[in-house]
Amino acid sequence: MKTIKDCFGHAVRLTDERRAHILEHPEMKEMGAEIERVLTAPQTVRRSRSDDAVRLFYEFYARTIVDGKWLCVVVKCLEDDAFVVTAYLTDKPKTGETLWPIN
């Protein structure tokens, strides 16, 4: 298990099981290091509209196995714990309250 300090200074757990599950998907195979990088230096972070405790960390990649896509790393933030739920490539960030960059 890895613990990564996110852009807000919080410790985020990335378990070996979650990392392996994410990287099983062919389009995510080469994105392992990028998952950690996006947590530490995202282009934008949004709060999920369906779960206030979920943050969506995004970074755009012009070249992926499926062309230009946003990498989204989904983090559940509880009172005394934060952990990666999943990560995936998407065409655009979801709508929601922007938490990063801080204005």
N, CA, C and O atoms as a GROMACS GRO file, in nm:
protein
  412
    1MET      N    1   0.085  -0.118   0.000
    1MET     CA    2   0.000   0.000   0.000
    1MET      C    3   0.089   0.124   0.000
    1MET      O    4   0.192   0.129   0.068
    2LYS      N    5   0.049   0.222  -0.077
    2LYS     CA    6   0.118   0.351  -0.081
    2LYS      C    7   0.030   0.457  -0.016
    2LYS      O    8  -0.092   0.449  -0.021
    3THR      N    9   0.096   0.555   0.043
    3THR     CA   10   0.027   0.673   0.092
    3THR      C   11   0.085   0.792   0.018
    3THR      O   12   0.206   0.814   0.019
    4ILE      N   13  -0.002   0.869  -0.045
    4ILE     CA   14   0.040   0.983  -0.127
    4ILE      C   15  -0.017   1.110  -0.065
    4ILE      O   16  -0.133   1.112  -0.026
    5LYS      N   17   0.063   1.213  -0.055
    5LYS     CA   18   0.015   1.342  -0.005
    5LYS      C   19  -0.048   1.416  -0.123
    5LYS      O   20   0.020   1.445  -0.221
    6ASP      N   21  -0.177   1.448  -0.114
    6ASP     CA   22  -0.246   1.515  -0.225
    6ASP      C   23  -0.216   1.665  -0.224
    6ASP      O   24  -0.143   1.714  -0.138
    7CYS      N   25  -0.272   1.736  -0.320
    7CYS     CA   26  -0.246   1.879  -0.336
    7CYS      C   27  -0.296   1.962  -0.218
    7CYS      O   28  -0.255   2.077  -0.201
    8PHE      N   29  -0.384   1.905  -0.136
    8PHE     CA   30  -0.435   1.973  -0.017
    8PHE      C   31  -0.352   1.942   0.108
    8PHE      O   32  -0.376   1.998   0.215
    9GLY      N   33  -0.253   1.851   0.094
    9GLY     CA   34  -0.170   1.812   0.206
    9GLY      C   35  -0.224   1.694   0.285
    9GLY      O   36  -0.170   1.661   0.391
   10HIS      N   37  -0.329   1.629   0.235
   10HIS     CA   38  -0.389   1.514   0.304
   10HIS      C   39  -0.322   1.385   0.257
   10HIS      O   40  -0.284   1.373   0.140
   11ALA      N   41  -0.309   1.289   0.346
   11ALA     CA   42  -0.257   1.157   0.312
   11ALA      C   43  -0.369   1.076   0.248
   11ALA      O   44  -0.477   1.062   0.305
   12VAL      N   45  -0.342   1.022   0.129
   12VAL     CA   46  -0.440   0.941   0.055
   12VAL      C   47  -0.383   0.802   0.036
   12VAL      O   48  -0.272   0.785  -0.016
   13ARG      N   49  -0.458   0.701   0.078
   13ARG     CA   50  -0.414   0.562   0.064
   13ARG      C   51  -0.446   0.510  -0.076
   13ARG      O   52  -0.555   0.533  -0.129
   14LEU      N   53  -0.349   0.440  -0.135
   14LEU     CA   54  -0.370   0.367  -0.260
   14LEU      C   55  -0.327   0.224  -0.232
   14LEU      O   56  -0.208   0.193  -0.229
   15THR      N   57  -0.426   0.136  -0.212
   15THR     CA   58  -0.394  -0.003  -0.178
   15THR      C   59  -0.344  -0.077  -0.301
   15THR      O   60  -0.372  -0.038  -0.414
   16ASP      N   61  -0.269  -0.183  -0.276
   16ASP     CA   62  -0.219  -0.266  -0.386
   16ASP      C   63  -0.336  -0.325  -0.465
   16ASP      O   64  -0.329  -0.336  -0.588
   17GLU      N   65  -0.442  -0.363  -0.396
   17GLU     CA   66  -0.560  -0.420  -0.463
   17GLU      C   67  -0.624  -0.319  -0.557
   17GLU      O   68  -0.657  -0.353  -0.670
   18ARG      N   69  -0.643  -0.194  -0.511
   18ARG     CA   70  -0.705  -0.090  -0.594
   18ARG      C   71  -0.617  -0.059  -0.715
   18ARG      O   72  -0.667  -0.049  -0.827
   19ARG      N   73  -0.486  -0.044  -0.691
   19ARG     CA   74  -0.393  -0.014  -0.800
   19ARG      C   75  -0.398  -0.125  -0.906
   19ARG      O   76  -0.406  -0.098  -1.025
   20ALA      N   77  -0.392  -0.250  -0.861
   20ALA     CA   78  -0.396  -0.363  -0.955
   20ALA      C   79  -0.527  -0.365  -1.032
   20ALA      O   80  -0.527  -0.388  -1.153
   21HIS      N   81  -0.638  -0.341  -0.964
   21HIS     CA   82  -0.769  -0.340  -1.031
   21HIS      C   83  -0.774  -0.231  -1.138
   21HIS      O   84  -0.821  -0.255  -1.249
   22ILE      N   85  -0.728  -0.112  -1.104
   22ILE     CA   86  -0.729   0.000  -1.200
   22ILE      C   87  -0.644  -0.032  -1.322
   22ILE      O   88  -0.685  -0.009  -1.435
   23LEU      N   89  -0.524  -0.086  -1.298
   23LEU     CA   90  -0.430  -0.112  -1.408
   23LEU      C   91  -0.465  -0.236  -1.490
   23LEU      O   92  -0.401  -0.261  -1.592
   24GLU      N   93  -0.565  -0.315  -1.447
   24GLU     CA   94  -0.614  -0.428  -1.526
   24GLU      C   95  -0.678  -0.381  -1.657
   24GLU      O   96  -0.676  -0.454  -1.756
   25HIS      N   97  -0.734  -0.262  -1.656
   25HIS     CA   98  -0.803  -0.210  -1.774
   25HIS      C   99  -0.699  -0.169  -1.878
   25HIS      O  100  -0.606  -0.095  -1.846
   26PRO      N  101  -0.713  -0.217  -2.002
   26PRO     CA  102  -0.611  -0.192  -2.105
   26PRO      C  103  -0.576  -0.044  -2.125
   26PRO      O  104  -0.459  -0.011  -2.145
   27GLU      N  105  -0.674   0.044  -2.118
   27GLU     CA  106  -0.648   0.186  -2.140
   27GLU      C  107  -0.574   0.250  -2.023
   27GLU      O  108  -0.519   0.360  -2.036
   28MET      N  109  -0.572   0.183  -1.908
   28MET     CA  110  -0.507   0.236  -1.789
   28MET      C  111  -0.370   0.172  -1.763
   28MET      O  112  -0.298   0.214  -1.672
   29LYS      N  113  -0.334   0.072  -1.840
   29LYS     CA  114  -0.214  -0.008  -1.817
   29LYS      C  115  -0.088   0.076  -1.795
   29LYS      O  116  -0.006   0.042  -1.710
   30GLU      N  117  -0.072   0.184  -1.871
   30GLU     CA  118   0.049   0.267  -1.863
   30GLU      C  119   0.032   0.391  -1.773
   30GLU      O  120   0.119   0.478  -1.772
   31MET      N  121  -0.077   0.399  -1.699
   31MET     CA  122  -0.109   0.521  -1.623
   31MET      C  123  -0.078   0.511  -1.474
   31MET      O  124  -0.117   0.600  -1.398
   32GLY      N  125  -0.011   0.406  -1.429
   32GLY     CA  126   0.014   0.386  -1.287
   32GLY      C  127   0.083   0.503  -1.219
   32GLY      O  128   0.037   0.551  -1.116
   33ALA      N  129   0.193   0.551  -1.277
   33ALA     CA  130   0.265   0.663  -1.217
   33ALA      C  131   0.183   0.791  -1.224
   33ALA      O  132   0.196   0.878  -1.137
   34GLU      N  133   0.100   0.804  -1.325
   34GLU     CA  134   0.020   0.925  -1.342
   34GLU      C  135  -0.089   0.936  -1.235
   34GLU      O  136  -0.127   1.047  -1.198
   35ILE      N  137  -0.137   0.825  -1.186
   35ILE     CA  138  -0.238   0.829  -1.078
   35ILE      C  139  -0.181   0.906  -0.959
   35ILE      O  140  -0.248   0.993  -0.903
   36GLU      N  141  -0.060   0.872  -0.920
   36GLU     CA  142   0.003   0.939  -0.807
   36GLU      C  143   0.031   1.086  -0.838
   36GLU      O  144   0.009   1.173  -0.754
   37ARG      N  145   0.078   1.114  -0.959
   37ARG     CA  146   0.110   1.251  -0.998
   37ARG      C  147  -0.013   1.340  -0.997
   37ARG      O  148  -0.007   1.455  -0.954
   38VAL      N  149  -0.126   1.287  -1.044
   38VAL     CA  150  -0.249   1.366  -1.048
   38VAL      C  151  -0.298   1.400  -0.908
   38VAL      O  152  -0.355   1.507  -0.886
   39LEU      N  153  -0.275   1.312  -0.813
   39LEU     CA  154  -0.314   1.343  -0.675
   39LEU      C  155  -0.230   1.458  -0.619
   39LEU      O  156  -0.283   1.543  -0.546
   40THR      N  157  -0.103   1.462  -0.652
   40THR     CA  158  -0.015   1.565  -0.596
   40THR      C  159  -0.022   1.697  -0.670
   40THR      O  160  -0.004   1.803  -0.610
   41ALA      N  161  -0.047   1.693  -0.802
   41ALA     CA  162  -0.048   1.816  -0.882
   41ALA      C  163  -0.154   1.810  -0.991
   41ALA      O  164  -0.121   1.803  -1.110
   42PRO      N  165  -0.282   1.812  -0.954
   42PRO     CA  166  -0.389   1.803  -1.052
   42PRO      C  167  -0.411   1.935  -1.125
   42PRO      O  168  -0.371   2.042  -1.078
   43GLN      N  169  -0.473   1.925  -1.240
   43GLN     CA  170  -0.515   2.046  -1.312
   43GLN      C  171  -0.637   2.106  -1.244
   43GLN      O  172  -0.649   2.227  -1.231
   44THR      N  173  -0.727   2.018  -1.201
   44THR     CA  174  -0.846   2.062  -1.129
   44THR      C  175  -0.895   1.950  -1.038
   44THR      O  176  -0.870   1.832  -1.063
   45VAL      N  177  -0.965   1.989  -0.931
   45VAL     CA  178  -1.029   1.894  -0.841
   45VAL      C  179  -1.172   1.942  -0.821
   45VAL      O  180  -1.196   2.060  -0.795
   46ARG      N  181  -1.265   1.849  -0.835
   46ARG     CA  182  -1.407   1.882  -0.816
   46ARG      C  183  -1.467   1.792  -0.710
   46ARG      O  184  -1.425   1.677  -0.693
   47ARG      N  185  -1.567   1.844  -0.640
   47ARG     CA  186  -1.643   1.764  -0.545
   47ARG      C  187  -1.751   1.691  -0.624
   47ARG      O  188  -1.815   1.750  -0.712
   48SER      N  189  -1.771   1.565  -0.593
   48SER     CA  190  -1.876   1.486  -0.658
   48SER      C  191  -2.012   1.545  -0.625
   48SER      O  192  -2.037   1.584  -0.511
   49ARG      N  193  -2.099   1.551  -0.724
   49ARG     CA  194  -2.235   1.599  -0.699
   49ARG      C  195  -2.320   1.494  -0.628
   49ARG      O  196  -2.420   1.529  -0.564
   50SER      N  197  -2.281   1.367  -0.637
   50SER     CA  198  -2.362   1.261  -0.577
   50SER      C  199  -2.314   1.219  -0.438
   50SER      O  200  -2.387   1.151  -0.366
   51ASP      N  201  -2.190   1.259  -0.400
   51ASP     CA  202  -2.136   1.222  -0.269
   51ASP      C  203  -2.040   1.331  -0.223
   51ASP      O  204  -1.931   1.345  -0.279
   52ASP      N  205  -2.079   1.408  -0.124
   52ASP     CA  206  -1.997   1.519  -0.075
   52ASP      C  207  -1.859   1.477  -0.028
   52ASP      O  208  -1.767   1.560  -0.024
   53ALA      N  209  -1.842   1.351   0.008
   53ALA     CA  210  -1.714   1.302   0.059
   53ALA      C  211  -1.618   1.258  -0.052
   53ALA      O  212  -1.506   1.216  -0.024
   54VAL      N  213  -1.662   1.267  -0.176
   54VAL     CA  214  -1.579   1.222  -0.289
   54VAL      C  215  -1.523   1.341  -0.365
   54VAL      O  216  -1.594   1.434  -0.400
   55ARG      N  217  -1.391   1.334  -0.389
   55ARG     CA  218  -1.321   1.435  -0.470
   55ARG      C  219  -1.273   1.369  -0.598
   55ARG      O  220  -1.226   1.255  -0.598
   56LEU      N  221  -1.286   1.443  -0.706
   56LEU     CA  222  -1.244   1.396  -0.839
   56LEU      C  223  -1.124   1.478  -0.883
   56LEU      O  224  -1.136   1.598  -0.909
   57PHE      N  225  -1.007   1.415  -0.890
   57PHE     CA  226  -0.882   1.480  -0.930
   57PHE      C  227  -0.862   1.458  -1.079
   57PHE      O  228  -0.867   1.344  -1.126
   58TYR      N  229  -0.840   1.566  -1.155
   58TYR     CA  230  -0.831   1.557  -1.301
   58TYR      C  231  -0.702   1.616  -1.356
   58TYR      O  232  -0.647   1.713  -1.304
   59GLU      N  233  -0.655   1.554  -1.465
   59GLU     CA  234  -0.545   1.606  -1.544
   59GLU      C  235  -0.569   1.563  -1.688
   59GLU      O  236  -0.609   1.449  -1.713
   60PHE      N  237  -0.545   1.654  -1.783
   60PHE     CA  238  -0.564   1.621  -1.924
   60PHE      C  239  -0.435   1.566  -1.983
   60PHE      O  240  -0.327   1.620  -1.960
   61TYR      N  241  -0.448   1.459  -2.060
   61TYR     CA  242  -0.336   1.397  -2.131
   61TYR      C  243  -0.368   1.397  -2.280
   61TYR      O  244  -0.463   1.333  -2.324
   62ALA      N  245  -0.287   1.468  -2.357
   62ALA     CA  246  -0.311   1.478  -2.502
   62ALA      C  247  -0.290   1.345  -2.571
   62ALA      O  248  -0.353   1.316  -2.673
   63ARG      N  249  -0.202   1.262  -2.515
   63ARG     CA  250  -0.173   1.132  -2.576
   63ARG      C  251  -0.194   1.020  -2.475
   63ARG      O  252  -0.119   1.008  -2.378
   64THR      N  253  -0.295   0.940  -2.500
   64THR     CA  254  -0.316   0.817  -2.424
   64THR      C  255  -0.341   0.709  -2.528
   64THR      O  256  -0.344   0.738  -2.648
   65ILE      N  257  -0.359   0.588  -2.485
   65ILE     CA  258  -0.387   0.478  -2.577
   65ILE      C  259  -0.519   0.500  -2.652
   65ILE      O  260  -0.541   0.441  -2.758
   66VAL      N  261  -0.606   0.586  -2.598
   66VAL     CA  262  -0.735   0.616  -2.661
   66VAL      C  263  -0.746   0.765  -2.695
   66VAL      O  264  -0.853   0.824  -2.683
   67ASP      N  265  -0.635   0.825  -2.738
   67ASP     CA  266  -0.627   0.967  -2.777
   67ASP      C  267  -0.632   1.060  -2.655
   67ASP      O  268  -0.607   1.016  -2.542
   68GLY      N  269  -0.665   1.187  -2.678
   68GLY     CA  270  -0.666   1.286  -2.572
   68GLY      C  271  -0.780   1.261  -2.474
   68GLY      O  272  -0.896   1.257  -2.512
   69LYS      N  273  -0.744   1.244  -2.348
   69LYS     CA  274  -0.845   1.216  -2.244
   69LYS      C  275  -0.803   1.280  -2.112
   69LYS      O  276  -0.686   1.312  -2.092
   70TRP      N  277  -0.899   1.296  -2.024
   70TRP     CA  278  -0.876   1.338  -1.887
   70TRP      C  279  -0.859   1.213  -1.802
   70TRP      O  280  -0.937   1.118  -1.814
   71LEU      N  281  -0.757   1.213  -1.717
   71LEU     CA  282  -0.745   1.109  -1.616
   71LEU      C  283  -0.818   1.159  -1.493
   71LEU      O  284  -0.790   1.268  -1.443
   72CYS      N  285  -0.911   1.079  -1.444
   72CYS     CA  286  -0.985   1.112  -1.322
   72CYS      C  287  -0.948   1.011  -1.214
   72CYS      O  288  -0.962   0.890  -1.234
   73VAL      N  289  -0.900   1.062  -1.101
   73VAL     CA  290  -0.870   0.978  -0.985
   73VAL      C  291  -0.975   1.011  -0.879
   73VAL      O  292  -0.986   1.125  -0.834
   74VAL      N  293  -1.051   0.911  -0.840
   74VAL     CA  294  -1.163   0.928  -0.748
   74VAL      C  295  -1.116   0.894  -0.606
   74VAL      O  296  -1.067   0.784  -0.580
   75VAL      N  297  -1.130   0.991  -0.515
   75VAL     CA  298  -1.084   0.974  -0.376
   75VAL      C  299  -1.201   0.996  -0.281
   75VAL      O  300  -1.272   1.096  -0.289
   76LYS      N  301  -1.220   0.901  -0.191
   76LYS     CA  302  -1.320   0.914  -0.084
   76LYS      C  303  -1.250   0.974   0.036
   76LYS      O  304  -1.150   0.919   0.084
   77CYS      N  305  -1.301   1.086   0.085
   77CYS     CA  306  -1.240   1.158   0.198
   77CYS      C  307  -1.332   1.150   0.319
   77CYS      O  308  -1.435   1.218   0.324
   78LEU      N  309  -1.295   1.068   0.414
   78LEU     CA  310  -1.369   1.057   0.539
   78LEU      C  311  -1.304   1.145   0.644
   78LEU      O  312  -1.200   1.207   0.618
   79GLU      N  313  -1.361   1.153   0.760
   79GLU     CA  314  -1.310   1.242   0.864
   79GLU      C  315  -1.164   1.216   0.898
   79GLU      O  316  -1.086   1.310   0.914
   80ASP      N  317  -1.124   1.088   0.909
   80ASP     CA  318  -0.987   1.056   0.946
   80ASP      C  319  -0.919   0.960   0.848
   80ASP      O  320  -0.824   0.890   0.884
   81ASP      N  321  -0.968   0.956   0.725
   81ASP     CA  322  -0.913   0.864   0.625
   81ASP      C  323  -0.948   0.915   0.486
   81ASP      O  324  -1.054   0.975   0.465
   82ALA      N  325  -0.858   0.892   0.391
   82ALA     CA  326  -0.884   0.922   0.250
   82ALA      C  327  -0.820   0.811   0.168
   82ALA      O  328  -0.708   0.770   0.196
   83PHE      N  329  -0.892   0.763   0.066
   83PHE     CA  330  -0.839   0.652  -0.012
   83PHE      C  331  -0.889   0.660  -0.156
   83PHE      O  332  -0.996   0.715  -0.184
   84VAL      N  333  -0.809   0.604  -0.248
   84VAL     CA  334  -0.844   0.599  -0.389
   84VAL      C  335  -0.950   0.490  -0.408
   84VAL      O  336  -0.932   0.376  -0.366
   85VAL      N  337  -1.060   0.529  -0.471
   85VAL     CA  338  -1.166   0.434  -0.501
   85VAL      C  339  -1.141   0.372  -0.638
   85VAL      O  340  -1.148   0.250  -0.654
   86THR      N  341  -1.112   0.458  -0.737
   86THR     CA  342  -1.086   0.413  -0.872
   86THR      C  343  -1.018   0.525  -0.950
   86THR      O  344  -1.000   0.635  -0.899
   87ALA      N  345  -0.982   0.495  -1.073
   87ALA     CA  346  -0.929   0.595  -1.166
   87ALA      C  347  -0.968   0.550  -1.306
   87ALA      O  348  -0.974   0.431  -1.335
   88TYR      N  349  -0.994   0.648  -1.393
   88TYR     CA  350  -1.038   0.614  -1.528
   88TYR      C  351  -1.010   0.731  -1.621
   88TYR      O  352  -0.986   0.843  -1.577
   89LEU      N  353  -1.015   0.704  -1.750
   89LEU     CA  354  -1.002   0.807  -1.853
   89LEU      C  355  -1.141   0.850  -1.897
   89LEU      O  356  -1.231   0.767  -1.908
   90THR      N  357  -1.157   0.980  -1.922
   90THR     CA  358  -1.287   1.033  -1.959
   90THR      C  359  -1.270   1.148  -2.058
   90THR      O  360  -1.162   1.206  -2.069
   91ASP      N  361  -1.377   1.180  -2.129
   91ASP     CA  362  -1.372   1.288  -2.228
   91ASP      C  363  -1.368   1.427  -2.165
   91ASP      O  364  -1.308   1.519  -2.221
   92LYS      N  365  -1.433   1.442  -2.049
   92LYS     CA  366  -1.434   1.574  -1.984
   92LYS      C  367  -1.462   1.558  -1.835
   92LYS      O  368  -1.523   1.460  -1.793
   93PRO      N  369  -1.418   1.656  -1.754
   93PRO     CA  370  -1.446   1.651  -1.611
   93PRO      C  371  -1.596   1.662  -1.585
   93PRO      O  372  -1.669   1.729  -1.658
   94LYS      N  373  -1.640   1.598  -1.479
   94LYS     CA  374  -1.780   1.609  -1.437
   94LYS      C  375  -1.804   1.747  -1.378
   94LYS      O  376  -1.711   1.814  -1.332
   95THR      N  377  -1.928   1.789  -1.382
   95THR     CA  378  -1.963   1.916  -1.319
   95THR      C  379  -1.963   1.896  -1.168
   95THR      O  380  -1.977   1.785  -1.119
   96GLY      N  381  -1.946   2.005  -1.098
   96GLY     CA  382  -1.943   2.001  -0.952
   96GLY      C  383  -1.861   2.117  -0.901
   96GLY      O  384  -1.796   2.188  -0.978
   97GLU      N  385  -1.864   2.137  -0.772
   97GLU     CA  386  -1.790   2.245  -0.710
   97GLU      C  387  -1.640   2.227  -0.731
   97GLU      O  388  -1.585   2.122  -0.700
   98THR      N  389  -1.575   2.330  -0.784
   98THR     CA  390  -1.430   2.325  -0.804
   98THR      C  391  -1.361   2.354  -0.671
   98THR      O  392  -1.383   2.458  -0.609
   99LEU      N  393  -1.276   2.260  -0.630
   99LEU     CA  394  -1.201   2.272  -0.504
   99LEU      C  395  -1.056   2.312  -0.528
   99LEU      O  396  -0.990   2.364  -0.439
  100TRP      N  397  -1.007   2.288  -0.649
  100TRP     CA  398  -0.868   2.317  -0.687
  100TRP      C  399  -0.866   2.358  -0.832
  100TRP      O  400  -0.935   2.293  -0.910
  101PRO      N  401  -0.797   2.457  -0.876
  101PRO     CA  402  -0.711   2.538  -0.790
  101PRO      C  403  -0.792   2.627  -0.698
  101PRO      O  404  -0.906   2.665  -0.727
  102ILE      N  405  -0.730   2.660  -0.586
  102ILE     CA  406  -0.796   2.744  -0.485
  102ILE      C  407  -0.787   2.889  -0.531
  102ILE      O  408  -0.678   2.938  -0.561
  103ASN      N  409  -0.900   2.956  -0.536
  103ASN     CA  410  -0.902   3.096  -0.583
  103ASN      C  411  -0.882   3.193  -0.469
  103ASN      O  412  -0.881   3.314  -0.490
   0.00000   0.00000   0.00000
